[in-house]
Amino acid sequence: MTETLSSGPPSPLIQQEDVVDRLRLLRSRRVGVVTYRRLIAEHGSAAAALAALPAIAGAAGVADYAVCPREVVLAEIRAGRAAGARLVVAGMDHYPGTFADIPDAPPIFWTIGDIGLLQRPLVAIVGARNASSLGLRMAKRLAKDLGAAGYAVVSGLARGIDKAAHEGAMAGGTIAVHAGGVDHVYPAEHGDLAAEIATKGLRMSEMPMGLAPQARHFPARNRIIAGIARAVIVVEAAAKSGSLITAANALDYGREVLAVPGHPFDARGWGCNTLIRDGATLVRGIDDVLEVLTAHKIAAAPVPAPRPADPARRGLRETAKLHRMILDRLSPTPVAEDQLLRDVQASATDLAPVLVELELDGKVIRTAGGMVAKAG
């Protein structure tokens, strides 16, 4: 993109190009979430940060540094489209308000499912993978009761307590945070559960599409669970477990931490009992949870009203018709986007995502000055 595109009010196409630049920056080597935010704050835009990054790396002693190629990000976007996933970017619609005060919140993440759940009040339920029968029943019951009270439940799609929480919350709304790519289900045995969540709830991940999770990805996932929720409930956790990492993150973020007490002779209860000893709220049932949520003004959501149709989910026939209209009116000679809007009699909101689809398919190219042309 040239600087001429940045003059005047941003169009949907410019916003889309900025998303590509942001994703390239985030996927570049040695750029984590904190570095990403600092670079954009210092340089004003992702494009400027990308341009400055090689010199910054060189000054730090990293020779021959190259930013993430545009083609790599476009391939990731194509993979997201193929999986029915959608990107959520900080500063745009649907980005969770709970992330606003989290310094290491993901600036960009993929979603599959009901994106409206990101605006619901969320309570996390996490716990042991090798959970007891009582622990599983407790997690499922709490999740079901939270849903009935107007809260959606977030967890990590793991075995044990996570699975029970998702199942219990399915009717009231549930979000599964993946450690790997949003299209990669782990553990594999949760394929049916993940498919149901994609239909009735939401799956999300900050990782690239198709990425299989590794050990280091799980603490990063846990911080997202703690950051997006208003409160975290731990149901069974060993003395050293990922659930306690989630609880520690929650405390760092100023979230409420609650725990279900365990039997002193059961190692799966040690972590919860330690949390309670150190000040976490003891949970005997949903009333204890609602008392904390009410006391801290974490209001439940009313029954969601039907949402207007998403332009990105228009019918296949309508999309194909718009594709044909655009390609019929374009030629190898570039034309201004505004002119194309008038020619096809479409709104910028409808046209922008379709042009992006055609560009990713190699049928349309964009040139300097906000012009579009038919690919040769």
VENQUI-V491988 format. One record per backbone hydrogen bond with DSSP energy under -1.0 kcal/mol. CO is the residue of the C=O (numbers start at 1). NH is the residue of the N-H. E is the energy in kcal/mol with one decimal. If there is no record, write none. Layout:
co: [CO | CO]
nh: [NH | NH]
e: [E | E]
This chain:
co: [2 | 3 | 11 | 12 | 13 | 14 | 15 | 16 | 17 | 18 | 19 | 20 | 21 | 22 | 23 | 28 | 32 | 33 | 34 | 35 | 36 | 37 | 38 | 39 | 40 | 45 | 46 | 47 | 48 | 49 | 52 | 53 | 54 | 55 | 56 | 57 | 58 | 69 | 70 | 71 | 72 | 73 | 74 | 75 | 76 | 77 | 78 | 79 | 80 | 81 | 86 | 88 | 89 | 92 | 96 | 97 | 99 | 102 | 107 | 109 | 110 | 111 | 112 | 113 | 114 | 115 | 116 | 117 | 121 | 122 | 123 | 124 | 126 | 128 | 132 | 133 | 134 | 135 | 136 | 137 | 138 | 139 | 140 | 141 | 142 | 143 | 144 | 145 | 146 | 147 | 150 | 152 | 153 | 154 | 155 | 160 | 161 | 162 | 163 | 164 | 165 | 169 | 173 | 174 | 175 | 176 | 181 | 187 | 188 | 190 | 191 | 192 | 193 | 194 | 195 | 196 | 197 | 201 | 202 | 203 | 204 | 205 | 208 | 211 | 214 | 215 | 217 | 218 | 219 | 220 | 221 | 222 | 223 | 224 | 225 | 230 | 231 | 232 | 233 | 234 | 236 | 237 | 241 | 242 | 243 | 244 | 245 | 246 | 247 | 248 | 249 | 250 | 251 | 256 | 257 | 258 | 259 | 263 | 266 | 267 | 268 | 269 | 270 | 271 | 272 | 273 | 274 | 275 | 276 | 281 | 285 | 286 | 287 | 288 | 289 | 290 | 291 | 292 | 293 | 294 | 297 | 310 | 311 | 315 | 316 | 317 | 318 | 319 | 320 | 321 | 322 | 323 | 324 | 325 | 326 | 331 | 335 | 336 | 337 | 338 | 339 | 340 | 341 | 347 | 348 | 351 | 352 | 353 | 354 | 355 | 356 | 357 | 358 | 358 | 359 | 363 | 365 | 370 | 371 | 372 | 373]
nh: [5 | 6 | 15 | 16 | 17 | 18 | 19 | 20 | 21 | 22 | 23 | 24 | 25 | 26 | 27 | 31 | 36 | 37 | 38 | 39 | 40 | 41 | 42 | 43 | 44 | 49 | 50 | 51 | 52 | 53 | 56 | 57 | 58 | 59 | 60 | 62 | 61 | 73 | 74 | 75 | 76 | 77 | 78 | 79 | 80 | 81 | 82 | 83 | 85 | 84 | 111 | 109 | 92 | 95 | 99 | 100 | 102 | 105 | 90 | 88 | 205 | 86 | 203 | 115 | 117 | 118 | 119 | 120 | 152 | 230 | 154 | 233 | 235 | 161 | 136 | 137 | 138 | 139 | 140 | 141 | 142 | 143 | 144 | 145 | 146 | 147 | 148 | 149 | 151 | 150 | 301 | 123 | 175 | 125 | 177 | 164 | 165 | 166 | 167 | 168 | 169 | 173 | 153 | 202 | 155 | 204 | 184 | 190 | 191 | 194 | 195 | 196 | 197 | 198 | 199 | 200 | 201 | 114 | 176 | 112 | 178 | 110 | 211 | 181 | 217 | 218 | 221 | 222 | 223 | 224 | 225 | 226 | 227 | 228 | 229 | 256 | 124 | 258 | 126 | 260 | 128 | 271 | 245 | 246 | 247 | 248 | 249 | 250 | 251 | 252 | 253 | 255 | 254 | 232 | 281 | 234 | 283 | 266 | 269 | 270 | 237 | 273 | 274 | 275 | 276 | 277 | 278 | 280 | 279 | 259 | 289 | 290 | 291 | 292 | 293 | 294 | 295 | 296 | 298 | 297 | 299 | 313 | 314 | 319 | 320 | 321 | 322 | 323 | 324 | 325 | 326 | 327 | 328 | 329 | 330 | 374 | 372 | 340 | 341 | 342 | 343 | 344 | 346 | 351 | 352 | 355 | 356 | 357 | 358 | 359 | 360 | 361 | 363 | 364 | 362 | 375 | 373 | 337 | 367 | 335 | 365]
e: [-1.5 | -1.5 | -2.3 | -2.3 | -2.4 | -2.3 | -2.0 | -2.0 | -2.2 | -2.7 | -2.6 | -2.4 | -2.5 | -2.5 | -2.0 | -1.7 | -2.8 | -2.3 | -2.2 | -2.8 | -2.1 | -2.3 | -2.3 | -2.3 | -2.2 | -2.0 | -2.7 | -2.0 | -1.8 | -1.6 | -2.0 | -2.8 | -2.5 | -2.3 | -1.1 | -2.9 | -1.7 | -1.4 | -2.6 | -2.0 | -1.8 | -2.5 | -2.4 | -2.2 | -2.3 | -2.5 | -2.4 | -1.6 | -3.2 | -1.3 | -2.1 | -2.1 | -2.1 | -1.5 | -1.2 | -1.6 | -1.7 | -1.6 | -2.8 | -2.8 | -2.0 | -2.5 | -2.6 | -1.2 | -1.7 | -1.6 | -1.7 | -1.5 | -2.1 | -3.3 | -1.8 | -3.1 | -2.7 | -2.3 | -2.3 | -2.1 | -2.4 | -2.6 | -2.4 | -2.3 | -2.7 | -2.3 | -2.3 | -2.6 | -2.5 | -2.1 | -2.0 | -1.4 | -2.7 | -1.3 | -2.1 | -2.3 | -2.5 | -1.9 | -2.5 | -2.2 | -2.6 | -2.4 | -2.4 | -2.6 | -1.9 | -2.1 | -2.4 | -2.1 | -2.3 | -2.4 | -1.9 | -2.2 | -1.4 | -3.0 | -2.2 | -2.1 | -2.4 | -2.3 | -1.1 | -2.8 | -3.2 | -3.0 | -2.7 | -2.4 | -2.9 | -3.3 | -1.6 | -2.8 | -1.9 | -1.1 | -2.1 | -2.5 | -1.7 | -1.1 | -2.0 | -2.3 | -2.2 | -2.5 | -1.2 | -1.5 | -3.0 | -3.0 | -2.4 | -2.4 | -1.5 | -2.6 | -1.1 | -2.1 | -2.1 | -2.5 | -2.6 | -2.4 | -2.2 | -2.2 | -2.0 | -3.2 | -1.3 | -2.9 | -1.9 | -2.4 | -2.4 | -1.8 | -2.3 | -1.0 | -2.9 | -2.6 | -2.3 | -2.1 | -2.4 | -2.4 | -1.9 | -2.9 | -1.5 | -2.8 | -1.2 | -2.9 | -2.0 | -1.4 | -2.5 | -2.7 | -2.2 | -1.8 | -3.4 | -1.6 | -1.2 | -2.4 | -1.4 | -2.4 | -2.7 | -2.3 | -2.1 | -2.5 | -2.3 | -2.3 | -2.3 | -2.6 | -2.6 | -1.3 | -1.1 | -2.5 | -2.8 | -2.1 | -2.5 | -1.9 | -2.4 | -2.4 | -1.5 | -2.6 | -2.4 | -2.5 | -2.0 | -2.1 | -2.4 | -2.4 | -2.6 | -1.8 | -2.6 | -1.1 | -1.5 | -2.3 | -2.5 | -1.3 | -2.6 | -2.8 | -2.6]
